């Protein structure tokens, strides 16, 4: 498994992440998206309204390089931030490919190559003492 149980619990508790893709000219695009973890494929699957017509879907189809971040600030006093960053390759599954994979419609499927998490658990520890859990998968 590429994700820790703590990371999976955190991802399951969140609704929105930010997907960064590479546009044809090389500039980056960041889009807020809904997502879910797919335990059958160990991937992050992103679906949405009119997905196949979106710039992010076309960017993934053209290039496949992505970064995806889910984060929040559960407390400002004391200051606490949590996040999971996923870097990897993504596939743009059109309607036929999505259906063949048991999905309801066009989907961006992220296959993690690197995962970085921070601030999950250890709420009693000083934030300046926390370290990230970064690894290639």
N, C-alpha and C positions, 0 to 999 in steps of 0.2 A: 504494500500500500504506500502511495506517495505522501498522503496526508496523515498527520497524527490525529488521534481521536479528539484532542483539544481543538485542533484546527477545523475538523469537521463539525464539531459542536458549535464553534463560533460561526462558520459559514452558514450553518442551518439557522442560526438566530438572526441573520441579516437578510435584507430584502434587495438592496441595491449595491452594485459595484461599478467600477469605472474601467471600461475597456479601451486600451490604446492600440490603434492599428496604424499601419504605414500606408499613406496615400500614394498614388502613382508617381507624383513628383518628389517623393521622399519626405514630405512633411508628415507630422504626426496628427492623428485625430483621436480625441478622447471623448467617449460617449458614456453617459450613465445608462446602465442596463439592469434589468432583472436577470436572475440566474438561478441555477440549482446544480448541486453536485449529483452526478450520475454514478452510483456505486457499481453498476454493471461494467462500466468502461473506465472508471477512475478519472473521469473528465469533468470539466465545468461546461455545462450546456446553457447556451443563451438563446432565447427565443423572444419574439415580440411581433407587434403589429407591423405588417408589410416588410418583414425582415429581408426577404430576398431582393427587394428594391432599394435597400438602404446602402449608404456609402460604406459603412463599416463591414457589411456582408461582402460587398465588392472588393474592398481592401483585403479582406481575409482570402477571398478567392484568388486575388492577384498575387499576394505576397505570403501570407500565412504567419508572419511574425506578429506576436501580440504580447502585451503585458496587461494584467488584470489586477486591480486592487479593490479590496473590501476593507473599509476602516470605519471607526467611530470614536467618539470621545464620551466614554461612560461617566466621567467625572471631571469637573474643572477645579474642585477643591477637595482633595488634592488632584492635581492635573494627572489624568490618565488617558492614554491613547492605546488603541488596539488596532492591529491590521494583519492582513494576510495578502502578500503580493505573490502573484503567479506569473512567471515568464515562460513562454513556450511557443509551440506551434499550434495553429488552429486550422480547422477545416470549415469551409462553407458548405453545409449540406443542403442542397436544394430540396424541393418538396418530395421528389421521388426517393432521393437518398435518405431523407429524414424518415419517410414512411418505411423504408426497408430496415431502418434502425429502430423502429417502434416509437418514433417521435411524431408529435402532432403537426409539425410544419417545418419550414426552413429553420435551420439551427446553425449557430456558430458553436463548434465543439473545440474546447481548449484542452490540449494534451500538455500537462505540466513538464517542464524540463528543469526549472529551478523554483523553489518555494522559499519564501522568507516570511516569518511570522514574528510578531512582537506584541508584548503586553497581554498575552492570553494567560489567564490564571495569575497566581502570585499577587493578589490585590493588596496583601499586607506588606509587600516589599517596596522599598523606596524606588520611585520610578527611575532615578538615576543609576540604580544598581541593576536594572533589567538589561538583559542582552537578547539579541534577536536569535531566532532559530533559522539559520540559512543553510540550504543544502541543495545540491543537484540531485534530481531524481530520474 
